[in-house]
Amino acid sequence: MEEIGKIELRHLTIKDYDGLIESMKIAYEKWPDSYWERKSIEKLLRLFPEGQMAVLVDEKIVGASLSIIVKYSLFDDTHSYNEITANETFKTHTKNGDVLYGIEIFIEPDYRGLRLGRRLYDARKELCENLNLKAIIFGGRIPNYHKYANQFSPKEYIQKVREREIEDSTLNFQLSNDFHVKKVIKNYQDGDKESKDYAVLLQWDNIYYEKKPSIISTNKSIVRLGLIQWQMRPYKNIDELFEQAEFFIDAVAAYNSDFALFPEFFNAPLMASYNDLNEAEAIRKLAQYTDVIRDRFVQLAVSYNVNIVTGSMPYISEGNHLFNVGHLCHRNGTYDTYTKVHVTPDEKKVWGLQGGDFVSTIETDCGSVGVLICYDVEFPELSRIMADKGMNLLFVPFLTDTQNGYSRVRYCARSRAIENECYVAIAGCVGNLPRVENMSIQYAQSAVFTPCDFSFPANGIKAESTPNTEMILVADVDIDLLRELHAYGGVRNLKDRRTDVYEVKYKNNK
């Protein structure tokens, strides 16, 4: 090893990704393909940037540690690595947790012996104390155990390591850093042949921990949803439309809702002014209102302290292509945009709509949510991609003219709630628009769907509106129940996926 000039300990950034992976490949030479994907590091940095650290020698990454915060009471001491990380989606991370959980730590072989690992451990301890967390916990490997597995049980092996009768530099290092063994876990991490699939659950206690007083949390467990079942009626102009929209926002905000969900194409009545045009021309005229509608919703979200899912509306891109888009207007004054990916044959033929190519979750003050516009919910791949990104709530604004079309949306939405272990809220339009071509009638019954397990309604229906009646529907959903379901559910649809047999892959890396 060349002479060392400078050692630096700092937080990771996404610009470090290539260097991080190079270092991991060296550190895990016997574990090919064990390094982290870029999207995982991006998510960790977004969720908990202060928990991701790197040690550099002469500006080269030679080691790192990654951590999340968990509510440890939701797990037991026999958990697996996939359970504690929610299959590396990090859904288990919560700012309201009480334990700093280590999910990665390594030092390149050439730099071991320089106490660089101790620097990372000390930084973790300092972080644990600063965040007033009870403890640091992680599952540690025992890489020399395979040499003694025929002679000693894991318990006997650990005791002999403690008594220095057996050399295990990894376990020795952890014990010397004031960690104590809580439990020996079988099948903690698949493929650890050196450890014979065993791991040692290690804990460091924060002696300065003080029980937190009950305060207002910015990361809510109980989330209140306000669904707007919108009556189609003529409006003279956009001001009349927003007089009605604000009425409903005021109504759901009065119940302290965290979200207001509008249906797909709720603004279609404005097309009546262009009834002399053909359908394709009329909807492009409607697209002229889209930016104005978005900006008004942003103002209302702030004024009424509610996140608004604006349903959807037509949008003309710079290339003059027509898309079906919507916006999630946050109550902090910002907004995110989502696009319908799949357009129906009728939408393509009559309006000339095109499908988008971007699928992602949206981070809100109530956690990670997704939005799928109507037909999109009938394609399970989209919501599975979102679930892999940590989605807990799925919003589905829809517009259907018959019970057949509505049933497709409803039953697919219920399936998405079960298979992705999330809540799904659907909201649609009712009534008729005799003066708007291709928008003559609507049928809807808005609802909130849940997984089907003991902590949820037996039929998976949290609440539903009266069919074909203008109204609001308000319902509470408990995000903590989803975390318990992921870990202890009667069935575990996310955890039990056979990713060794199949996978759903998102191709758009933009």
N, C-alpha and C positions, 0 to 999 in steps of 0.2 A: 504494500500500500504506500502511495506517495505521501510526502509530508503534508500535514493538514494545516490550512491557513485560517479558515474562519468557520465557526459552527453557529448556526442560526436556528432558533425554534420560533415558528410563527404559524398563523392560521393558513389553511389551504385556500386556494382560489381555483376557479375552473381553468385558469391559464396554466395551472400546475398539472393538469390531467396527464399529458404525455409523459412528463417526468415521473409522475406517480406510478404509472403503469410500467415504465421501464424498470423502476426500482422494485416493484412487486414481482416482476418476472425473475429478477435476480434472487430475491428473497425466497420465492416459492418455486425454485427450480424443479423440485420433485412434484409440484402440484401444477402441471400445465393448465392453462386456461382458467386459473383461479382468480384472475384479476377482475377488478370492478369495471362494469360498463360505464360509459360517460354519463348516461342518463341517470344512473344511480348516484354518482357523485354530484351531479347537478341538483338532484332532489335533496340530498343531505345538506348541501350548501344553502339551499333555499329554506329548508325546514329549521336547520340548527347550525348555522355557520360557525359559531363559537366552539362547537364540539368537534370540529375537524381540524387536525393539526399535522404539521410536517416538520421534520428536522432536516436541515440542509448542511452539507459540508462543501465549502467553496462553491456555494450557489447551486449545488446539485442535490436533489432529494435523495436521501438514503434511508428514510424511514418515515412512518406516519402512524397516526392513531385516529380512528373514527368512532363516534359515539352517538347515541340517541338518549332521550329521556323517556322512561316508561313509568306507568303506574303499576308497581310490582305486584300489588294485590290481585291484579287480573291474571296473574300467572302463578305457577307453583315452581318449586325447585327442581322439577323434572322436565321442564320445558326443553324444546329443541331450539336450534339456531333459527330455523325457518319460522317457528312460532313467535319468537321474540322480535323478529324483524318483519313479520307478516310476509314471508317469502320475498324479503328484500324490497318490499314496497314501502316500508317504514310507516305503515298506518298506525303502528303501535306507539310512535313518537307522540308525546303530548307535553305541552308546556306546563300542564297541571300535574305531571308525574312527580315521583319522589325518589327515583333512583337513576343515576347516570349509568347507562349500560354500554359497555365496550363491545363493539362489533368488529373491530379490527385493530391490530397493532403489529408492527413488524420493523425490523432493522436489517439492512443488508448484511450478509455474513462478514464481509471485509471490514465492517465498521462496528462489529460487536466487540465488547471489551472497552469501549470508550465511554460507557455509561450514558449513551444516547437514549437508550430505552428508559433509563431512570428519569431523564428529563421529560420524556413524554408522560410517564406515570405521574411525576410531580405536577405537571401542567394539568393533568386530569384531576388530581386531588384539589388543586387550587380552584379549578372550575367548579367542582362539586361543592366546595365550601362557599364560593361566591354566590352560587345559585341556591344555597341552603337546601341541598338534597341530602337524604339520609345516608346514602352509601354509593359506592361504585361496585358494580357486579359484572362479571363476564364469565364465559366458559373458556377455560384454558386447556390447551392441548398437553398431552403427556407423551411426547414423541419418542421417548426411549422405551416405553412400556412394552412394545412388541418383542423386545429382546428378553423380557422377563415374564411374559404372559403365561408361559407354561409352568412357572415356579410360584408366582405370587398373584393373589387377587389384586385388583386396583387399590383397595384399602391398604393391604400389606405393602404394596409398592410405594404408595405415598408416604407411609410411615418410615420406610427405609430411606427414602429420599430426604425426609426431615432429619433422620439420624446420620445422614451423610454416608450411609452404607452403599447407596446407589447414586450415581451422578446423573442428574437430569437438569441441565442448565436452564431450561425454560421454566420448569416448576420451581427450582431453587430461586431463580430471579424473582418470580412473583411472590414467593413466601418472604423473601428478604425485603420486599417493598411493603411489608405490613399487611398483606392480604392473607386471609385465613380461608381454609377449605370449608365450604358449606355442605357440599354433597358431591358424590360421584354420579355422573349422568351417563347412561347408555344411549347410543344413537343420537348424540347431540348434533353432530355434523357428519353427513354422509361422506364416505370416501376417505376418512382419516385412518388409513391402514396402519400407520406408525403407532397411533394411539389405540389401535384395535377398536375404533369407533367409540371410545370412552372420552369423556372430558371431565375436568375438575371445575366445579362451580366455585368461584373465588369471590370474596367480598372484602372491601375496605370500608370501615365505618367512619363517618364524619362525626367526630366528637363535638363539633361546634353546631351541629344541626339543632334548629329550634322549630318546633311544630308551628306550621303556618296558621295565622289567624284566618278566619273565614272572610274573604274579601270578594269584591266583584271581579269576575274572571273575564278576560278578553277572548278566551278560547272556550266557547260554550259547549256544554254537554247536551242540554235540552234546547232544541232548535224549533222555533215556531214558524210554520209555513202558512201563507195566505194565498189561496188559489182563487183566481177570478174567472168565473164562468160568464163569458162576455156575450151580451145580447147584440146581435147584428141589427142596426137600425140606421136610417139615413142621417147624415150630418152635413150641414151646409159648408163647413170648413174645418180646418184643423183645430181651431179654438174650441168648437163644440165637441170635437172628439176628445180633446184633453180635459174638458170640463167633466166628462163622464169618467175618463181614466183617473183623474185626480180624486173624484168621488170614491172610487174603489180603493185607491191607495190610502186615502184617509181612513176608510173603513177597516182595512186590514192593519194599518198602523195603530189604530185605536186599540186593537187587541195585542199590541206589542209584538207583531209579527217580525221575524227576522228577514223573511223573503216575501215578495209579492210576485206571483207568476201570472203573466198574461198569455193568451193563446196565440197560435200561429195566425198571421195575416189578420189580426184584430182590426187593423186600419183599413181593411178592404172597402168599407163604405165610402171612402173618399174617391174611389174609382167611378162612382155614379156620375160625377161631373164629366167624365170622359166616355160616356156610354155611346157617343157617336163614333168612337174609334173602334177598331177591332181589339180583341182581347190582348194581343201581344203589345200593341201600342198603348193601351190603357194601363197595363201594369207597369210599363216603363214610365208613364206619367206619375203613377203612384210612387215610384222609386225616388222622385224628386223631394218627397217629404222625409225620407229616411234619416238623413243627418239632423234635420230639425227635430224629429221625434226623439232621436237618441239624446240630443242635448237637453230637451225638456225633461226627459226621464232622469238624466243625471241630476238636474236641479231638484226634482221631486224626491229622489233617493236621499239627498242630503236634508231637504226640508222636513221630511217625514221620518227620517232615521230608519230606513228600510232598504234592503238590497232588492233591486227590481230586475226580474228576468223579463225582458221586453217582448216575449213571444218571438215573432219574426216579421220581416218585411222585405220587399224587393230592394236590391242594391245593384247599381250599374258600376262595374269595375272600370279601371283606366283603359282597359282593352275593349270596352263597350260590351262586355259580357254581363249577362243578367244572373244574379245569384239570390238565394234566399238566406238572409242573415238575421241575426239578432244580437242583442247586447245585454250583458249583465252589468247593470249600473250599480256600483258599490255606494254605500252610504258615506264613504269618505271622499266622494267626489270624483272617483276614477271609474273607468269602465273597461270591460273586455268584450271582444267580439267572437261570436261562434257562427258557423256556416253549415247549412244543410248539405250533407254529402251525397245522399241518394235522392234524386228527384223522380217523381212518378211519371209513367208514360204520358198521362194527361198534361202534367205541368211542362213537360218537355215539348209536347206537340202543340199545345194551345198557347203557352206563354213564351216558350223558348228558354226556359230556365236551364241552367247548368249546375252540376254538383261541385261542391268544393272538395278540397283534398287535405284538409287540416283537421286532426282529431286531438283534442287535449282537454285536460281538466283546468278548472279555474280556482285559484286560491282565494278564499273569502275569510271574513272574520269568524265564520262558523265552520271552517275546515274546507276540505277539497270537494268541489262539486263538478258535475258535468251537465251539459245540455245537449239533447238530441231532438231535432225538430221532426215531429210526426213520423213520417215513413222511415226515418233513420233508426227508430227504436225497434223496427222489425228485422234489423241486422245485428245479431248478438255480438259480432266481432267488435263493433265500435265501443259498446259499453264494457267489454272485457279489457280492451286497451285502456279505457279510463280507470277501471278497477285496478289494473296493474300500476296505475299512476297514483293510487291512493284515494279514489273517489268514494265518498260516503253517501252523497245525495245526488240523484239524477233527476233533472227537470225535463219534462217532455211537453212543450207547447204543441198543440195539434189543431187541425181543421179537417173534419170529416163530414161528408154530406149524408151518408147512410149508416144504418146500424152495422152493416157488414164492414165498412171501413173503420168505424169506431171499434168494433170488436177486435179487429186485427191489432189496433194500437193498444187497446186495453189488455188483451191477453199476452201480448209480447212484453208489455211493460211489467206485468206481474212476473213473467219469467225472468226478466232482467233483475228484478229485486231478489229473487231466490238464488239465481246462479252467481250473482256478484255480491251477495250479502250486503245489500245497500237499501236505502229508501228510494222510492220512485214516485214523483209527483207529476200528474198529468192534468192539463187544463185546456179546455176547448171552447169553441164558439157555438152558440145556439141561435135559433131564429132563421130569418130569411132576408135576402136582399134582391127583391124582384127587379131592380133597375141596374144590377151589376151582372154582366154576362160571366158565366162559369163560376158564379158564387151564389147561386139561387137559394139553396137550402143548406142547413147545418144540423148535425146531431152530435150531442156531447153529454157525457156524465163525468165530471172531473173527480179525481180520487187521489189518495195517497196509499201506496202499496208498501208492504214490508216483507222481509224474509218470513218463512214459515217455520218457527221453532217455538220453544216453550215460553220465551220472554216476549213473544209477539202474538198478535191475533192468530187464531188457528187457521183462518182462511186467508191470511196475508193481506187483509184490507184494514187499514188504520181508520180511514174515513172516506166517505164518498158523498157527492152532492145529489140533489134531486135531478133526474134526467131532464134535459131540454128546458131548464128553468134558469133565468138570470139570477145569480147569487154569488156569494163568496163561501169558501170552505176553509176553515182554520183548523189546523191540527199540529200537535207537538210530536216530535220524534227525538229519541234519545240516542245520541251517538255512542255513548259508553256501552249501550246494549249491543251495538255492532262489534265493538272490540271484544266483548265477552263471547259473542257468537263465533268470531274468528278463532278463539282459543278453545272454547268449551261446547260448541254447538253439537246437537244431536247428529248432524252431518255437517261437513265443513267443505263446502263447494269450492272455495278458493284454495284451501290448503291441500285438498285431495286431488287436485288436477294432476294428470299423468303427463307432465311436461317432458318426460323421457319418450313419450309416444307421439305427442302432437304439440303444436304451439300456435298462437295467434301473433303474427308479427306485423308491426306498423312500418310501412315502407317509406313514409315521408319523413326524411331526416332534416327538413328545413327548420 
